[in-house]
């Protein structure tokens, strides 16, 4: 064959290859465009929209909150060289690195043997997805997250947008598909991770010298190979073609394998990805809604708003409880995520301790393994997983399905906070204890066996907690213990029930909220009720607030609500179109209630700007509920001015239809003759019905009593927003015989007018002779009263909302008569930490009167202002919250 003929022959082959590549690229481009169009369609149809405000309404699936422990899998072509780390494919092209030198010495120059040439050696001959899944189940994992595509651009699934995938070259198997089926076959949840974003620049070093990265024929694997430095300076950010391809690939993982969790690495934080992330998140969350299983996204750093996805810390932990659920991803190995030799493994003890510490702080642990290129998991890693599983067999009930207690733990050892800190802490000691709760059970997990078998749990000292029975998981004998001022002192058995950490199980317990009233508190301590203790049993319902349940004759509770969503109904308190919702609450167990919306009812706040619901009463089949007006004043606070009450809506069919009062929020047209001018002080701006039990069963005279907070003057010099929806100076009391005819007639009301010379309560029909029932300047906000029939005591809940947008203080008073004298039961500083609309529903008062449930909402500024207030006690959030409490006796 002549030289001219050979050249012509090679040119023909090159042309054919170019045409084939061009044709393939055109087909892929069309596929990508079709995939992007489908993402747009799904994202647009709801319930989630591609906007952060909408995406922040996504709820973390319950299975994820309960799972606590998952397996991460870094497996790919990078396991073949087994050197350095899973970043070998980048580092082998980066001069002056150990990987570069090792590669040239072992395989030759990168122009002759590049990363692509490892692919035939990535065989997965011994990969057995069922064996893997069985191992993960034995390890105690509840979810599994394989890497679907790492930075190297080699998908481990059957990707439609490239010929460089495990399904088409190398093992020629859909690894992710096989694993998804096997994992679900073991009853575990399946997730996936994608690290594709970093591929924009991952092979950029190969463009700087003679390597196979520069070969156009390898563009499908190595490209685009742009400069990381220029990209991060925003001089060469990802272009539309790359971003569309990223979106198409990520959506395909969702559609083909239905992962319940999708994990992203850090580089999606780049500005170019932001609109694509919102579009993808809406698509994925909408798909999760279609499946009925929900969906969760993991993000790093500040890529997503905090409530739009679940924060993930790489190889790191937190120093305290995070109100929002979070995750640590870390590896069994200290030096690599993928398979390398040698590996520097962590101890099982350190892994177990990290799991416990993370869970106690409202997190979960995603623990990584790195299989060999043939598909086997190294024996050391299998053994570590099995030992973790043995520990969870004994102690799993203290981990799975738990939630954080009000404090994460105690002890001398500090955990470094932030990413890449997983090997920096000292070993835990027998004084390091972590707490979790589940239902009515508290677990105290001790991270090392104490010397002399003597354990002291200082958080459970006498006076700070009530402790019932104490047992040790994995031990059937009886423990010796007592509660002292030092703490709960326990003598442990001679034999350990397990290796590593061990867990005390404490039932019939309660945490006594420390009562620390300010020095100027005008109320003396109660002689009958010495405090309030929280049992840890709690439930939360809906995504709305302002719940004041009234116990009707049909046995159901009825309540208004606002500013949120209950089922398909959403309402807002602001503007001319302000509306309130109303709902029925069915069930006798506070932990398993059914809250069903009935409807909404509009009510203009004009000339004010907002309108909240307040007093709610269902009596003899008629439902009355009031609203009150609110106003802003340019302080940057939350409704800092309390307006008047424009009367009661009335329904004779349990909320299906309503009648409006012939009243309004304007001065002179409200129910009570107040205020004198717009924005002026009021006494009964937000009246609440006293809860006398089912259908007013325990009213002393058949009348409905109402209590409200107010002020004689605004006294803004003392504090801004002194008289708001949640702040004030005094408490006032009135009563009326309820009927549709009387409820909106101020002439039918009687008001507490102080006491006569003999100390007897005086009632007056003259509004202008009303006297405060109680007074504490700058400390009396929203107020409710419930009659506790078994104790024959009235319980008053008052909230002082400080500046309306930060931590709130609540306190409980008690009295034998509704007119007093009132005495202090407990001052709950920072309760919630921002609890409000606090009340005791009479339906849930126990037979002895000592066990009852506190109803409230909490922490609204977390979603509104991003304040990240703690959920304290646990379960406190923006919802109808119910907490079981005990009234302590002297």
C-alpha positions as a printed Julia matrix, in Angstrom:
890×3 Matrix{Float64}:
   0.0     0.0     0.0
   1.5     3.34   -1.08
   2.06    6.13    1.4
  -0.45    8.34   -0.47
  -3.08    5.59   -0.26
  -2.47    5.07    3.46
  -2.87    8.8     4.12
  -6.08    8.86    2.06
  -7.34    5.8     3.92
  -6.66    7.39    7.3
  -8.38   10.6     6.24
 -11.47    8.65    5.21
 -11.54    6.84    8.57
 -11.1    10.13   10.42
 -13.93   11.67    8.44
 -16.21    8.73    9.17
 -15.36    8.92   12.86
 -16.0    12.66   12.85
 -19.37   12.15   11.14
 -20.29    9.42   13.61
 -19.27   11.59   16.56
 -21.15   14.56   15.13
 -24.25   12.42   14.59
 -24.0    11.05   18.14
 -23.57   14.55   19.52
 -26.65   15.71   17.63
 -28.69   12.8    18.99
 -27.49   13.52   22.55
 -28.28   17.21   22.16
 -31.84   16.34   21.15
 -32.15   13.94   24.07
 -30.9    16.58   26.48
 -33.34   19.16   25.1
 -36.23   16.71   25.5
 -35.15   15.87   29.05
 -34.89   19.54   30.03
 -38.34   20.19   28.58
 -39.77   17.36   30.68
 -38.11   18.75   33.8
 -39.69   22.13   33.09
 -43.12   20.54   32.68
 -42.93   18.55   35.91
 -41.5    21.51   37.82
 -44.35   23.73   36.65
 -47.23   21.49   37.63
 -46.69   21.65   41.4
 -47.19   21.33   44.24
 -43.67   22.79   44.33
 -42.51   25.56   42.04
 -38.94   26.42   40.99
 -38.61   29.24   43.52
 -36.93   29.14   46.92
 -40.03   30.36   48.73
 -41.97   27.38   47.41
 -39.15   24.88   47.92
 -38.73   25.9    51.54
 -42.13   24.31   52.21
 -40.69   20.86   51.51
 -40.84   18.5    54.47
 -38.11   16.01   55.32
 -39.64   12.52   54.93
 -40.34   10.74   58.2
 -38.37    7.67   57.15
 -35.27    9.86   56.82
 -35.78   11.51   60.21
 -36.11    8.03   61.74
 -33.34    6.19   59.84
 -30.28    7.78   61.51
 -27.72    5.53   59.79
 -26.97    5.03   56.12
 -24.26    3.63   53.84
 -22.47    5.74   51.23
 -20.6     3.93   48.41
 -17.75    5.45   46.42
 -17.05    2.94   43.66
 -15.82    3.59   40.17
 -12.94    3.32   37.74
 -10.75    5.16   40.26
 -10.7     1.97   42.34
  -8.47    0.31   39.72
  -5.25    2.28   40.37
  -6.15    2.15   44.09
  -3.7     4.91   44.92
  -4.08    8.22   46.72
  -7.82    8.7    46.7
 -10.87    8.81   44.46
  -9.35   12.0    43.04
  -6.68    9.94   41.28
  -8.23   10.72   37.84
  -7.49   14.41   38.37
  -4.25   14.12   40.25
  -2.68   11.75   37.7
  -2.65   14.66   35.23
  -1.36   17.18   37.75
   2.4    17.45   37.71
   4.35   17.35   40.95
   1.74   15.13   42.64
   2.39   11.64   43.98
  -0.33   10.3    41.69
   1.3    11.8    38.59
   4.68   10.32   39.43
   3.19    6.95   40.37
   1.17    6.85   37.16
   4.09    7.56   34.85
   6.28    5.05   36.68
   3.64    2.31   36.67
   1.61    2.81   33.49
   3.67    5.13   31.32
   3.0     8.63   29.99
  -0.57    9.95   30.05
  -0.53   10.33   26.28
  -0.17    6.55   25.97
  -2.1     5.38   29.04
  -4.74    7.74   30.33
  -7.57    7.4    32.8
  -9.8     5.87   30.11
  -7.42    2.94   29.87
  -8.33    1.81   33.38
 -11.91    1.18   32.28
 -11.33   -2.35   30.84
  -9.75   -3.29   34.18
 -12.85   -2.14   36.04
 -14.59   -5.49   35.69
 -16.99   -5.81   38.66
 -16.7    -9.57   38.07
 -17.57  -10.39   41.68
 -20.14   -7.67   42.26
 -23.15   -9.17   44.03
 -25.75   -6.5    44.76
 -27.77   -8.84   46.96
 -24.74   -9.64   49.12
 -24.01   -5.94   49.51
 -27.59   -5.14   50.46
 -27.69   -7.99   52.96
 -24.47   -6.76   54.54
 -25.87   -3.22   54.85
 -28.99   -4.55   56.56
 -26.87   -6.55   59.01
 -24.84   -3.42   59.66
 -28.01   -1.73   60.87
 -28.2     0.78   58.02
 -31.62    2.03   57.04
 -30.7     3.68   53.75
 -28.05    3.27   51.05
 -26.59    5.96   48.77
 -24.27    4.82   45.96
 -22.37    7.38   43.91
 -24.23    7.44   40.6
 -21.59    9.61   38.94
 -18.41   11.03   40.44
 -16.27   13.92   39.23
 -14.6    11.6    36.7
 -17.7    11.72   34.5
 -18.17    7.94   34.39
 -21.79    7.15   35.33
 -22.31    3.95   37.27
 -25.78    3.66   35.77
 -27.33    3.33   32.34
 -26.96    6.94   31.26
 -28.67    7.99   28.02
 -26.36   10.94   27.43
 -22.96    9.27   27.09
 -21.3     6.11   25.82
 -18.84    6.26   28.71
 -20.79    4.5    31.44
 -20.61    1.27   33.43
 -23.61   -0.03   31.51
 -21.81    0.29   28.16
 -18.11   -0.17   28.83
 -16.03   -1.79   31.56
 -18.37   -4.06   33.56
 -21.24   -3.43   31.11
 -23.74   -3.56   33.99
 -26.21   -1.06   35.36
 -24.61   -0.99   38.8
 -27.01    1.56   40.29
 -30.04   -0.27   38.92
 -28.95   -3.61   40.35
 -28.15   -2.07   43.71
 -31.47   -0.18   43.86
 -33.4    -3.42   43.4
 -31.32   -5.31   45.96
 -31.45   -2.55   48.58
 -35.22   -2.28   48.31
 -35.41   -6.05   48.48
 -33.87   -5.87   51.95
 -36.45   -3.28   53.05
 -33.97   -0.4    53.02
 -34.41    3.05   51.51
 -32.49    3.9    48.36
 -30.75    7.15   47.5
 -28.11    8.28   45.04
 -25.41   10.92   44.78
 -24.17   12.89   41.81
 -20.89   14.79   41.69
 -21.23   15.72   38.02
 -21.01   19.48   38.57
 -17.26   19.33   39.27
 -16.68   17.6    35.93
 -16.65   21.03   34.23
 -13.02   21.37   35.31
 -12.01   18.0    36.72
  -9.6    17.09   33.9
  -8.3    20.62   33.26
  -4.72   19.66   34.17
  -4.63   17.22   31.29
  -5.01   20.12   28.88
  -1.67   21.59   29.96
   0.63   18.95   28.45
   0.62   16.06   26.01
  -2.09   13.73   27.36
  -5.1    11.8    26.12
  -7.37   14.47   27.63
  -6.55   16.63   24.59
  -7.68   13.93   22.16
 -11.07   15.02   20.66
 -12.06   11.37   20.55
 -12.09   11.29   24.34
 -14.18   14.43   24.76
 -17.2    12.38   25.85
 -15.33   11.23   28.95
 -12.91   14.07   29.73
 -14.68   17.14   28.39
 -15.18   20.03   28.85
 -11.95   20.09   30.97
 -12.16   23.83   31.52
 -10.05   25.74   34.03
 -11.2    25.42   37.63
  -9.44   28.66   38.53
 -11.16   30.64   35.78
 -14.51   29.02   36.5
 -14.41   29.93   40.17
 -13.43   33.49   39.3
 -16.57   33.51   37.11
 -14.45   34.15   34.02
 -15.32   30.78   32.51
 -18.41   29.47   34.33
 -20.34   26.41   33.17
 -22.18   27.16   29.94
 -25.77   26.35   28.98
 -24.86   23.13   27.19
 -23.08   21.74   30.26
 -25.81   22.89   32.65
 -28.56   21.4    30.5
 -26.61   18.14   30.34
 -26.18   18.23   34.13
 -29.91   18.72   34.6
 -30.8    15.97   32.13
 -28.46   13.46   33.79
 -29.65   14.27   37.28
 -33.31   14.04   36.3
 -32.67   10.72   34.59
 -31.33    9.28   37.86
 -34.59   10.34   39.5
 -36.85    8.91   36.81
 -35.01    5.63   36.31
 -34.23    4.7    39.9
 -36.64    6.73   42.07
 -34.14    7.59   44.8
 -35.76    8.88   47.99
 -32.65   10.93   48.7
 -30.36   12.78   46.31
 -26.94   13.92   47.53
 -25.0    16.77   45.87
 -21.35   17.67   46.29
 -20.17   21.2    46.93
 -19.62   22.77   43.48
 -23.31   23.28   42.76
 -22.86   26.38   44.95
 -21.54   28.18   41.85
 -23.89   30.96   40.7
 -24.48   29.37   37.28
 -26.23   26.41   38.92
 -28.73   28.42   40.99
 -31.67   28.55   38.55
 -31.02   24.93   37.58
 -31.06   23.84   41.22
 -34.45   25.46   41.79
 -35.8    23.86   38.66
 -34.42   20.45   39.58
 -35.6    20.64   43.2
 -39.16   21.47   42.09
 -39.03   18.59   39.6
 -37.7    16.13   42.19
 -40.01   17.18   45.02
 -42.98   17.0    42.66
 -41.94   13.51   41.59
 -41.64   12.54   45.26
 -45.16   13.84   45.82
 -46.38   11.73   42.88
 -44.71    8.63   44.31
 -46.23    9.31   47.72
 -42.88    8.77   49.41
 -41.59   12.33   49.43
 -38.01   13.2    48.57
 -34.98   14.8    50.22
 -31.96   16.65   48.87
 -28.57   16.95   50.57
 -26.5    20.08   50.07
 -23.27   21.53   51.43
 -22.26   24.99   52.57
 -24.95   27.55   51.64
 -26.09   26.18   48.29
 -29.73   25.86   49.31
 -31.82   27.89   51.76
 -31.78   26.0    55.04
 -35.35   24.76   54.81
 -35.32   23.82   51.14
 -33.03   20.81   51.64
 -31.01   18.91   54.26
 -27.57   20.25   55.2
 -24.68   17.78   54.87
 -21.3    18.17   56.6
 -18.44   16.3    54.98
 -16.25   14.54   57.57
 -17.54   16.85   60.27
 -20.03   17.34   63.07
 -21.77   20.05   65.07
 -21.08   21.2    68.61
 -24.74   21.46   69.61
 -28.28   20.62   68.56
 -29.3    22.03   65.2
 -33.03   22.81   65.08
 -33.17   21.58   61.49
 -32.35   17.98   60.63
 -28.85   17.51   59.18
 -26.41   14.82   58.09
 -22.74   13.94   58.39
 -21.14   12.05   55.53
 -17.87   10.45   56.47
 -15.87    7.37   55.58
 -14.71    4.23   57.29
 -11.27    5.2    56.02
  -9.46    8.3    57.17
  -7.48    8.76   53.95
  -9.85    8.06   51.07
 -13.46    7.63   50.03
 -12.67    5.13   47.28
 -10.66    1.91   47.43
  -6.92    2.5    47.87
  -4.02    0.63   49.37
  -3.19    1.06   52.14
  -6.27    2.24   54.0
  -6.13    3.93   57.4
  -9.34    2.7    59.01
 -11.24    4.27   61.87
 -12.07    2.14   64.89
 -15.57    0.81   65.41
 -15.59    2.58   68.76
 -15.03    5.98   67.16
 -17.69    5.29   64.5
 -20.29    4.27   67.1
 -19.47    7.29   69.25
 -19.8     9.63   66.27
 -23.14    8.07   65.35
 -24.47    8.63   68.86
 -23.13   12.19   69.06
 -24.63   13.11   65.67
 -28.04   11.62   66.44
 -28.18   13.42   69.79
 -27.8    16.71   67.88
 -30.65   16.02   65.42
 -28.48   14.51   62.7
 -27.85   11.24   60.92
 -24.68    9.48   59.8
 -23.97    8.46   56.21
 -20.94    6.15   56.44
 -18.9     5.46   53.31
 -17.21    2.29   52.06
 -14.92    1.82   49.04
 -15.25   -1.51   47.17
 -12.5    -3.07   45.06
 -12.66   -2.92   41.25
 -13.87   -6.52   41.1
 -16.93   -5.64   43.17
 -15.91   -7.12   46.5
 -15.95   -5.11   49.71
 -12.66   -5.34   51.64
 -12.89   -7.75   54.56
 -11.84   -5.08   57.03
 -14.75   -2.89   55.94
 -17.24   -5.76   56.1
 -16.05   -6.56   59.63
 -16.38   -2.94   60.73
 -19.93   -2.77   59.37
 -20.92   -6.04   61.04
 -19.58   -4.87   64.39
 -21.53   -1.63   64.12
 -24.55   -3.8    63.36
 -24.0    -5.88   66.47
 -23.94   -2.72   68.57
 -27.17   -1.52   66.97
 -28.83   -4.88   67.63
 -28.48   -4.13   71.33
 -28.84   -0.36   71.35
 -30.8     0.44   68.21
 -33.9     1.53   70.09
 -31.89    4.44   71.49
 -31.02    5.53   67.93
 -33.72    4.69   65.39
 -36.8     6.88   65.41
 -35.46    9.09   68.19
 -35.33   12.84   68.43
 -32.95   15.11   70.35
 -33.69   15.95   73.96
 -33.59   19.56   75.16
 -29.81   19.19   75.68
 -27.66   16.93   73.52
 -25.49   15.67   76.37
 -22.91   16.34   79.0
 -19.28   15.58   79.7
 -15.77   17.0    79.32
 -14.92   16.04   75.73
 -15.6    18.7    73.12
 -16.42   17.98   69.49
 -14.82   20.24   66.88
 -17.49   21.85   64.71
 -17.43   22.09   60.94
 -16.32   20.04   57.96
 -13.15   17.94   57.87
 -12.88   17.67   61.64
 -13.76   13.98   62.03
 -10.33   12.95   63.3
  -9.62   15.95   65.53
 -11.52   15.14   68.7
 -10.11   13.31   71.7
 -11.49    9.95   72.76
 -14.72   10.12   74.74
 -14.76    9.19   78.43
 -17.16    7.57   80.86
 -18.41   11.05   81.77
 -19.46   11.83   78.2
 -23.17   11.15   77.82
 -25.56   11.81   74.95
 -29.36   11.97   75.16
 -32.11   10.91   72.77
 -35.85   10.58   73.25
 -38.6     8.51   71.69
 -42.17    8.74   72.85
 -42.08    8.81   76.63
 -38.64    7.22   76.88
 -35.37    9.04   77.5
 -32.06    7.38   76.6
 -28.78    8.37   78.21
 -26.02    6.88   76.04
 -22.67    6.73   77.78
 -19.75    6.83   75.35
 -17.3     4.82   77.46
 -17.54    2.4    80.4
 -16.88    4.48   83.55
 -14.22    3.55   86.06
 -15.43    1.54   89.07
 -18.76    1.05   87.26
 -20.08    4.23   88.88
 -22.08    6.49   86.61
 -23.46    9.95   87.35
 -25.91   11.55   84.9
 -25.75   15.14   86.08
 -28.54   16.42   83.82
 -30.98   14.26   85.79
 -30.18   15.62   89.24
 -32.86   15.75   91.89
 -34.92   18.9    91.44
 -34.02   19.17   87.75
 -35.88   16.03   86.68
 -38.31   13.36   87.75
 -36.98    9.84   87.12
 -39.08    6.69   87.15
 -37.53    3.36   86.18
 -33.99    2.96   84.85
 -32.67   -0.03   82.9
 -29.62   -0.85   80.81
 -30.12   -1.98   77.21
 -28.75   -5.48   76.74
 -28.85   -6.25   80.48
 -31.79   -8.06   82.07
 -30.8    -7.54   85.7
 -31.89   -4.8    88.05
 -29.77   -1.67   88.29
 -28.85   -0.02   91.55
 -29.44    3.71   91.39
 -30.73    6.8    93.11
 -31.4    10.42   92.29
 -29.33   12.93   94.25
 -28.43   16.57   93.93
 -25.32   15.42   92.01
 -27.38   13.61   89.42
 -28.84   10.2    88.64
 -26.26    7.9    90.25
 -26.2     4.37   88.85
 -24.12    1.35   89.8
 -23.42   -0.63   86.63
 -23.22   -4.45   86.48
 -19.97   -6.39   86.52
 -20.28   -7.4    82.87
 -20.71   -4.95   80.0
 -23.87   -5.57   77.94
 -21.94   -4.74   74.75
 -18.74   -3.21   73.49
 -18.35    0.51   72.83
 -21.08    2.87   74.09
 -23.99    1.68   76.24
 -27.46    3.08   76.83
 -29.6     3.69   79.88
 -33.33    3.5    79.22
 -35.32    5.83   81.45
 -39.1     5.63   81.52
 -41.72    7.53   83.47
 -39.43   10.54   83.52
 -40.0    14.26   83.22
 -37.76   17.28   82.92
 -38.58   20.0    85.41
 -38.3    23.35   83.64
 -36.26   25.6    85.92
 -38.41   28.46   87.15
 -36.41   31.67   87.27
 -38.74   34.68   87.49
 -37.25   38.17   87.19
 -36.68   40.04   90.47
 -39.68   42.33   89.89
 -42.15   39.45   89.49
 -45.24   40.45   91.49
 -46.57   36.92   92.0
 -45.68   34.83   95.0
 -45.02   31.11   94.58
 -47.9    28.66   94.58
 -48.26   26.61   97.75
 -50.04   23.79   95.88
 -48.2    23.43   92.58
 -44.43   23.76   92.72
 -43.49   23.55   89.05
 -43.97   22.03   85.63
 -42.16   18.98   84.26
 -42.14   17.89   80.61
 -42.43   14.17   79.96
 -40.96   14.17   76.47
 -44.21   13.02   74.91
 -45.24   15.47   72.22
 -46.96   15.78   68.86
 -47.09   18.43   66.19
 -49.81   19.01   63.61
 -50.17   21.19   60.49
 -48.1    24.12   59.26
 -50.14   26.94   60.78
 -50.43   28.71   64.13
 -52.96   30.43   66.45
 -54.67   27.34   67.88
 -57.29   27.77   70.61
 -59.21   24.47   70.79
 -62.74   24.53   72.21
 -64.29   21.28   73.47
 -67.78   20.94   72.0
 -70.7    18.8    73.13
 -70.02   16.33   70.27
 -66.66   15.48   71.89
 -64.61   17.17   69.18
 -62.33   20.17   69.42
 -62.8    23.17   67.15
 -60.23   25.88   66.57
 -59.39   28.77   64.28
 -55.92   29.07   62.75
 -53.96   31.45   60.53
 -50.71   32.11   58.63
 -50.09   28.69   57.18
 -51.48   25.57   55.65
 -53.83   22.91   56.98
 -54.46   20.23   54.37
 -55.3    22.02   51.11
 -56.21   25.29   52.85
 -53.77   28.19   53.2
 -54.5    31.49   54.92
 -52.64   34.69   55.68
 -53.22   37.35   58.33
 -51.9    40.35   56.4
 -53.48   42.85   54.04
 -56.98   43.67   52.88
 -57.55   40.04   51.9
 -56.66   38.71   55.36
 -58.51   35.53   56.29
 -58.61   33.0    59.07
 -59.08   29.28   58.78
 -61.05   26.97   61.01
 -60.6    23.27   61.67
 -62.01   20.33   63.58
 -59.69   18.23   65.77
 -60.8    14.66   66.33
 -59.44   12.01   68.67
 -58.83   11.44   72.36
 -55.1    10.73   72.23
 -53.02   13.91   71.76
 -50.37   11.83   70.02
 -52.72   10.66   67.25
 -55.2    13.4    66.48
 -56.81   14.11   63.13
 -56.84   17.79   62.22
 -59.16   18.51   59.29
 -59.74   21.97   57.8
 -63.34   23.08   57.44
 -62.86   26.33   55.55
 -61.73   29.93   55.67
 -63.44   33.22   56.44
 -62.28   36.67   55.24
 -62.08   39.71   57.46
 -60.59   43.01   56.42
 -58.32   44.57   59.06
 -58.77   48.1    57.71
 -57.84   50.66   58.84
 -55.3    48.33   60.46
 -53.06   46.0    58.45
 -53.45   42.49   59.85
 -55.99   40.28   61.58
 -55.51   37.27   63.87
 -58.09   34.91   65.38
 -58.46   34.8    69.16
 -61.3    33.66   71.46
 -62.96   30.44   70.27
 -65.95   28.76   71.93
 -68.39   26.08   70.83
 -71.42   26.09   73.13
 -74.71   24.3    72.6
 -73.83   23.68   68.96
 -72.97   27.31   68.17
 -69.4    28.28   67.36
 -68.15   31.76   68.2
 -64.7    32.98   67.38
 -63.24   36.43   67.45
 -60.44   38.19   65.63
 -58.34   41.23   66.44
 -56.57   43.9    64.46
 -52.82   44.41   64.09
 -50.64   47.2    62.82
 -47.03   47.71   61.85
 -45.17   50.83   62.78
 -41.93   50.77   60.83
 -39.89   49.17   63.61
 -38.98   46.04   61.64
 -40.86   43.96   64.21
 -43.87   41.64   64.0
 -47.19   43.48   64.35
 -45.92   45.76   67.16
 -49.32   47.47   67.65
 -52.35   45.63   69.0
 -55.68   46.83   67.65
 -59.29   46.25   68.73
 -61.54   43.2    68.57
 -64.21   43.65   65.87
 -66.47   41.01   67.4
 -67.26   37.36   66.86
 -68.09   35.31   63.81
 -71.02   33.0    64.52
 -71.69   29.56   63.02
 -74.64   27.31   63.79
 -73.4    24.38   61.69
 -69.9    23.79   63.12
 -68.1    26.11   60.76
 -69.71   25.35   57.42
 -71.33   28.78   57.2
 -70.75   31.97   59.18
 -72.44   35.23   60.08
 -70.36   38.38   60.34
 -70.85   40.86   63.19
 -72.03   44.35   62.26
 -68.73   45.67   63.55
 -65.28   46.56   62.17
 -61.7    47.29   63.23
 -62.15   51.06   62.99
 -62.04   53.08   66.22
 -65.57   53.46   67.57
 -66.91   50.52   65.55
 -65.29   47.59   67.35
 -66.97   45.37   69.96
 -65.59   47.26   72.94
 -65.36   51.08   73.06
 -61.63   51.14   72.34
 -59.28   52.5    71.15
 -60.0    56.18   71.04
 -57.79   56.61   68.0
 -56.1    54.44   65.39
 -53.22   52.59   67.0
 -54.18   53.65   70.51
 -54.0    51.33   73.52
 -56.66   48.67   74.18
 -57.59   46.43   77.12
 -59.48   43.65   75.34
 -57.78   43.7    71.95
 -57.29   39.92   71.89
 -59.87   38.32   74.21
 -59.79   34.55   74.78
 -62.55   32.41   76.22
 -61.78   30.77   79.53
 -61.78   27.01   78.9
 -64.37   25.59   81.33
 -64.34   22.12   79.82
 -66.73   20.38   77.47
 -69.54   22.73   76.42
 -68.75   25.15   79.31
 -69.4    22.29   81.74
 -67.66   23.9    84.7
 -68.69   27.52   84.27
 -69.82   28.7    87.72
 -72.82   30.59   86.36
 -73.33   29.34   82.79
 -71.58   32.4    81.45
 -68.61   32.56   79.14
 -65.63   34.4    80.59
 -63.02   36.11   78.45
 -59.51   37.17   79.37
 -57.31   39.53   77.41
 -54.06   41.46   77.67
 -53.76   45.19   77.27
 -52.3    48.44   78.46
 -53.49   51.82   79.61
 -50.8    53.59   77.62
 -48.31   52.54   74.97
 -45.25   53.71   77.01
 -42.91   53.17   74.08
 -40.08   54.7    76.1
 -40.0    51.52   78.21
 -39.89   49.29   75.16
 -40.95   49.46   71.53
 -43.95   47.25   70.82
 -45.02   47.4    74.43
 -48.62   46.59   73.45
 -48.62   44.1    70.6
 -50.16   40.73   69.83
 -47.7    39.22   72.34
 -46.73   42.05   74.74
 -48.56   44.21   77.25
 -48.87   45.45   80.83
 -52.13   44.09   82.25
 -54.66   41.26   82.09
 -58.39   42.05   81.97
 -61.45   39.86   82.53
 -65.07   40.02   81.34
 -68.08   37.71   80.99
 -71.22   37.29   78.94
 -74.05   34.8    78.65
 -73.27   33.38   75.18
 -75.85   33.45   72.41
 -75.87   34.7    68.84
 -77.83   37.71   70.06
 -75.58   38.7    72.97
 -72.07   37.8    71.84
 -71.59   40.96   69.74
 -73.49   43.34   72.04
 -71.1    45.13   74.41
 -74.06   46.11   76.62
 -74.51   42.44   77.56
 -70.98   42.15   79.0
 -69.82   42.52   82.6
 -66.26   43.48   83.39
 -64.03   42.81   86.35
 -63.94   46.11   88.21
 -61.55   45.37   91.04
 -62.46   44.55   94.65
 -64.57   46.21   97.31
 -63.54   47.05  100.88
 -64.02   43.43  101.94
 -61.86   42.11   99.11
 -64.8    40.74   97.14
 -64.65   40.88   93.34
 -66.7    43.64   91.75
 -68.36   43.25   88.34
 -69.54   46.24   86.35
 -71.38   46.79   83.07
 -69.53   50.06   82.58
 -66.53   49.39   80.37
 -64.8    52.53   81.59
 -64.76   51.21   85.17
 -62.87   48.06   84.22
 -59.81   47.29   86.38
 -56.85   45.03   85.65
 -57.18   41.52   86.98
 -53.37   41.39   87.06
 -50.64   43.86   86.31
 -46.93   43.49   85.57
 -45.5    46.29   83.49
 -43.89   45.07   80.24
 -44.45   41.4    81.1
 -48.06   40.51   80.28
 -48.66   39.46   76.69
 -51.06   36.92   75.22
 -53.07   35.23   78.01
 -55.34   32.19   78.36
 -57.11   30.52   81.31
 -58.23   26.9    81.74
 -60.2    25.44   84.61
 -58.57   22.26   85.93
 -61.6    20.45   87.35
 -59.79   17.6    89.15
 -57.59   20.09   91.04
 -60.34   22.71   91.27
 -57.81   25.26   90.15
 -57.64   27.83   87.37
 -54.43   27.77   85.32
 -53.38   30.93   83.52
 -50.77   30.93   80.75
 -49.11   34.26   79.95
 -46.47   34.93   77.31
 -44.15   37.91   77.3
 -43.01   38.32   73.71
 -40.06   40.62   74.48
 -39.49   42.51   71.18
 -41.97   40.34   69.14
 -39.29   38.61   67.06
 -36.83   36.98   69.43
 -37.03   34.53   72.35
 -40.26   34.6    74.37
 -40.88   33.92   78.06
 -44.02   32.15   79.28
 -45.28   31.62   82.77
 -48.09   29.73   84.46
 -50.18   31.04   87.36
 -52.81   29.25   89.44
 -55.76   30.32   91.55
 -58.71   28.75   93.33
 -60.99   31.54   92.04
 -60.88   33.1    88.61
 -60.52   36.53   90.16
 -57.54   35.39   92.21
 -55.36   35.7    94.1
 -53.03   34.28   91.44
 -49.74   32.62   92.36
 -46.76   31.57   90.28
 -46.4    27.91   89.27
 -43.4    28.32   86.97
 -41.65   31.01   84.96
 -40.46   29.37   81.74
 -37.69   31.55   80.4
 -37.06   31.16   76.65
 -39.78   28.53   76.44
 -39.97   27.17   72.93
 -37.5    29.04   72.53
 -40.21   31.23   71.02
 -43.52   29.7    72.13
 -46.73   31.71   71.9
 -50.53   31.29   72.06
 -49.97   28.94   75.0
 -53.0    27.17   76.51
 -54.07   23.99   78.32
 -56.91   22.29   76.37
 -59.3    20.99   79.05
 -60.04   17.86   77.03
 -56.53   16.56   77.7
 -56.42   17.07   81.48
 -55.86   13.72   83.2
 -58.06   12.31   85.92
 -55.76   13.46   88.7
 -55.36   16.93   87.22
 -51.58   16.63   87.44
 -50.99   15.3    83.94
 -52.14   17.53   81.09
 -51.07   18.86   77.69
 -49.76   22.25   76.75
 -50.84   23.59   73.35
 -48.85   26.3    71.55
 -47.0    27.3    68.39
 -43.3    28.19   68.27
 -40.36   29.66   66.42
 -42.17   31.45   63.59
 -39.12   33.64   62.93
 -37.04   30.59   61.97
 -38.91   30.41   58.69
 -39.54   34.13   58.36
 -36.24   35.66   59.48
 -33.94   32.61   59.58
 -33.31   32.95   63.31
 -32.58   29.24   63.96
 -34.09   29.24   67.42
 -33.89   25.89   69.19
 -36.78   23.52   69.54
 -36.9    23.56   73.35
 -38.61   21.5    74.55
 -38.09   19.15   71.6
 -41.03   19.24   69.23
 -41.47   23.0    69.44
 -41.97   24.35   65.93
 -44.31   26.33   63.72
 -47.38   24.14   64.09
 -50.03   23.16   66.59
 -47.67   21.74   69.2
 -48.82   19.54   72.08
 -46.54   18.72   75.02
 -47.44   16.42   77.88
 -46.59   18.01   81.24
 -46.91   17.17   84.9
 -47.78   19.65   87.58
 -45.4    19.06   90.44
 -46.68   19.14   93.99
 -44.96   20.08   97.2
